[in-house]
Amino acid sequence: MNSSPLPLPVIALTLFAAGCTSPHPAEPASPAGTFASVRPVLETNCVHCHGKTRLAQMPAFTDTAALARLKGTWIIPGHPERSRLFQVVTLTDEQPGAMPPTGHAIAKADVEKIRAWIQAGAPLPERAPIPLQPTGDRPHSW
């Protein structure tokens, strides 16, 4: 049995693989099915067109109160496959009604966040409406 210490590169590799070398640990992801998990998806992909400057016929995604008003019509809690919001983000870019309509399909991981949120009942915070703000520089399609 050899009792010699491990070589320094082996120790360094072990610490790196364990994540001990990062001075800034990664932020934990929001639990699936929560509003916190879906909010960034809506702000990145939807609020540009469904925010305060939307066309009158477009459903509003301006804040959590507006999202609550969509329950029963665009959002069927517990049933993503029956929810228009989920249906339009799963259409391919070539299909009429696909969202977003700018040819920038929502990433599959983000579509899954929407599905999980609706499946969980589309929970929203109970406090005062939380405004949704567009992120990035996505052009309007209208």
C-alpha positions, 0 to 999 in steps of 0.5 A, a space after each residue: 500500500 502506497 501512502 504517498 500524497 496525491 500529486 498537486 494536479 490531481 488535487 486541483 482537478 478534484 477541487 475544480 470538479 467539485 466546484 470549490 474553485 469558483 468564488 461566485 457560486 451559481 444562483 440556484 434556479 427557480 423551482 419549476 412551476 413557479 412564477 419566478 421560473 416563468 417570469 424571465 421567459 415572458 419578459 424575454 419573449 413576450 412582453 415586447 409585444 404584449 406589454 404596454 404598447 401592444 395592439 388592442 386585440 393582443 392579450 396583456 402581459 403587463 403585470 401579474 394582475 393582467 396574467 391572472 385575468 387570462 386564466 380560464 381563457 389563454 391560460 387553463 391552470 393544470 392543462 398546458 395542452 388546452 392553454 392557448 399560451 402554451 399552444 402558440 409557443 409550441 407551434 413552429 415558426 412556419 405555422 400561423 399563430 406561432 409566438 413569437 411571430 418574429 421567427 425567434 422561436 422560444 427555446 425548448 427549455 423555456 417552453 418547458 418552463 411555461 408548461 410546468 408553470 401552467 401544469 402547476 396551476 399558473 401560480 401568481 404572487 398574491 401581493 400587489 401586481 408585479 410589472 413585467 418589463 421587456 428585456 433585451 432588444 427584440 423588435 416588434 413584429 407589427 
